[in-house]
Structures are given as structure tokens and as C-alpha cells.
């Protein structure tokens, strides 16, 4: 039997950040992300978008993405 947890991912523009926070259910993950968004709005900031994805318990998530094209050579 595979035990799943839900991992919270934040999206800032084209960047993806793993929160490191794992939850026992998608509802718990979603609720905590919504609450964090409300707190950011309270201080005048736009919250990032997020998603909660299932990950096998005790497994590391690796994110692979293509590099963005920049006008600057560094």
C-alpha cells in the first residue's frame, strides 16, 4: 500500500517553489495555502498561485523546467 501526502507548490511568475510542507489530505493543503494568501492580502500583497500535488510519503519531489529566455547574458 502506497501512502500519499500532498505537497504545497507556490508559483511566482514562471518560477516554482516547493514549500517543503506536506499534508495528509488535499483539503488540509488547500486550506493552509488559502489562509496564507489571505494573510498576504491583508498586508497589501498579491498572493502567488499554488497547487497541492500528491507525492508518495518520504519521497523527494524533483522539479524539472526549461530555463527562461532572458535579454541579459547573465
N, C-alpha and C positions, 0 to 999 in steps of 0.2 A: 504494500500500500504506500503510495506516494503522498506525503503530507505537503500541502501547498500553503504558502504565505503570500501576502500581497505587498509589493514593494512600491513606494511612492516615488514617481519621477516628476521633476519640475522641468518645464520648457521655458527658457529665456531666449527670445528671438529664435535663432537656429541652434542654440546650444541646449544640450540635455544634461541635467544634473541628477544624479542618484542621491536621494535624501539619506539613504542608509537605514531609513526607518522601515521596519517590517511589521505587518499587521496580520492578525489571524483571520480577518474577513475583509472583503472588498468594501463593505459598508463602513467599517471602522476606519479604513484607509481614506475613503472618500470624505467622511465626516471631518477627520483631522485636517485634511487639505482644505476643505471649505472653511473651517474655523481659522486657519492660518491666513486664508485670503481675506476674510472679514477683518482680521486684525490689521492687515496691511492697508486695507481701505480706510480703516479708522484713522490712520496716520497720514492719509493722502497719497498712498502709493497704489499703483495698479498691480494686482497680484499676477504672477505668471500662470500660464496654463499648466495643467498637470494631468497625469493619468496614474491609475493603480493597476499594476500588472501582476499576474500570478507567477510565482517563482518557487521552485522546489525548496523546501526548508534546508537551510545550511548550504545552499549553493550560491556562488557569486554570480552576479549579473555582469556581463561584458557588453558594452555598447560600442558598436562599430558604425562610423558615419564618414561620409566623404568630406574632405576639407572644403571650406568655403573659398570662393574666388574673391581675392582682395585686390584693390587698386594699388596697395602698398606692397613692396617686395619683402616685407619682414613680418 
